[in-house]
Amino acid sequence: MQRIDCDLAVVGSGIIGASCAYQAARRGLKVVMIDAQTPAAGTSGACDGYVSISSKKPGLVMALAAASKRVYPGLVKELPFDPEYMPSGGMLVVEDPNDMGKLEAHVAALAEFDVPMQWLDRQAMLAREPHLSPDLHGAFRCPIEAIVNPYLMTLGLVAGAEANGARGYWRTRPLGFELAGNRIAAMDTTAGRIVAEQYLFCAGVWSQELGRMVGLDLPVVPRRGELVVTERGANLATHYLMSAKYLVAKADPDAAKTSADPLVRLGHGFCLEVNAQGQCIIGSTRSFVGHDRRTTPEGIAAIVREAVKRMPALARVRVLRVFAGLRPYVDDKKPIIGRSGRVANLLVAAGHEGDGICLSAITGVLIADLATGRTPELDIAELTPDRFPPPNLAAAAQ
């Protein structure tokens, strides 16, 4: 078995792992990346690309989004090729005027981060997005939002890391870890034995299994989301559009278990972007179904039906394909970012759920700070991987 030495071994090459590898390699660390598949073969290649703050939960996650949006414009210019980053602006579409109280509180939270949000009544909304339904109440517009191609962004970060000396080992699985006291001494993989100064787990929806191998509970579970893609040329919107009810579906997973409303049970929330090819990417559902990435007739039908209600012109546009991806969900609705105190040379960046595309930029910076002994710009103590009780080691070994 060959021995592979490095400063930082990154397990997982979705957009989070790729961003961390890129930032660490830029700072001079000798980086090795491994992935059981290939870069962007999982969640990062099966999602839309909203780089958003207006959709984020108030508090630290919103602060992370604000910081990430400051990093993004410069970051995309550093990459070896264009990841189709486009400032688009965003609209939170309001169907029900009874939601205005909650939305105004959300807008007030955004104001704390100097995020501009403009209320557009029905007439002003239709002036900016004439294909929206006149039955809608109005919209909150956020001019600083953007979209990116998540697949190209991930591949660009991997290529950038490799240009800075990182090495990638694809279709490579971790087989086990040698622990010495409270440190990882080595990681055995299907490509060889990796001996690193530090290790980084960025395994997304597979993080729990990986954590158990070193005695940590990383309770990341898959939450499936279904999406619809139209033919090219359907340039029906200039903003990223999101129903205000999407925020409810995102924040309240328990509603899917108790609601009598079939849309709530599906975790449906309308969203739509027009990508660089002129295709509408329309979503979305949120369901806990394990690692099942199959689309469902009821989910796709709901997405199409509800989209046409909000944008009637979509009824004349052909659907090109449908797909589903798995969001890495954590029950306390916060990502896991930081250094473990239980396994001293282990860093973790996982559990970003539907916020990973946006938060990837700042997550890479924060992890590179920790890996090089710098104090991060944000206090991320509450995101520590040690906030969960350790699993039973005997059970984990079975």
HELIX and SHEET records of a PDB file:
HELIX    1   1 ILE A   15  ARG A   26  1                                  12    
HELIX    2   2 THR A   43  GLY A   45  5                                   3    
HELIX    3   3 LEU A   60  GLU A   78  1                                  19    
HELIX    4   4 PRO A   97  ASP A   99  5                                   3    
HELIX    5   5 MET A  100  ALA A  111  1                                  12    
HELIX    6   6 ARG A  122  ARG A  128  1                                   7    
HELIX    7   7 PRO A  150  ALA A  163  1                                  14    
HELIX    8   8 GLY A  204  TRP A  206  5                                   3    
HELIX    9   9 SER A  207  ARG A  212  1                                   6    
HELIX   10  10 ALA A  244  ALA A  251  1                                   8    
HELIX   11  11 ALA A  255  THR A  258  1                                   4    
HELIX   12  12 PRO A  262  ARG A  265  1                                   4    
HELIX   13  13 PRO A  297  ARG A  310  1                                  14    
HELIX   14  14 PRO A  312  ARG A  316  5                                   5    
HELIX   15  15 GLU A  353  ASP A  355  5                                   3    
HELIX   16  16 GLY A  356  ALA A  371  1                                  16    
HELIX   17  17 ALA A  381  LEU A  383  5                                   3    
HELIX   18  18 PRO A  385  ARG A  387  5                                   3    
HELIX   19  19 LEU A  393  ALA A  397  1                                   5    
SHEET    1   A 6 ARG A 167  TRP A 170  0                                        
SHEET    2   A 6 VAL A  31  ASP A  35  1                                        
SHEET    3   A 6 ARG A   3  VAL A  11  1                                        
SHEET    4   A 6 GLY A 192  PHE A 201  1                                        
SHEET    5   A 6 ARG A 183  THR A 189 -1                                        
SHEET    6   A 6 PRO A 174  ALA A 180 -1                                        
SHEET    1   B 6 ARG A 167  TRP A 170  0                                        
SHEET    2   B 6 VAL A  31  ASP A  35  1                                        
SHEET    3   B 6 ARG A   3  VAL A  11  1                                        
SHEET    4   B 6 GLY A 192  PHE A 201  1                                        
SHEET    5   B 6 LEU A 346  ALA A 350  1                                        
SHEET    6   B 6 ILE A 336  ARG A 339 -1                                        
SHEET    1   C 3 TYR A  50  VAL A  51  0                                        
SHEET    2   C 3 ALA A 146  ILE A 147 -1                                        
SHEET    3   C 3 MET A  86  PRO A  87 -1                                        
SHEET    1   D 8 GLN A 118  ASP A 121  0                                        
SHEET    2   D 8 GLY A 138  CYS A 142 -1                                        
SHEET    3   D 8 GLY A  90  VAL A  94 -1                                        
SHEET    4   D 8 TYR A 240  SER A 243  1                                        
SHEET    5   D 8 CYS A 271  VAL A 274 -1                                        
SHEET    6   D 8 CYS A 280  GLY A 283 -1                                        
SHEET    7   D 8 VAL A 220  THR A 230 -1                                        
SHEET    8   D 8 VAL A 319  VAL A 330 -1                                        
END                                                                             
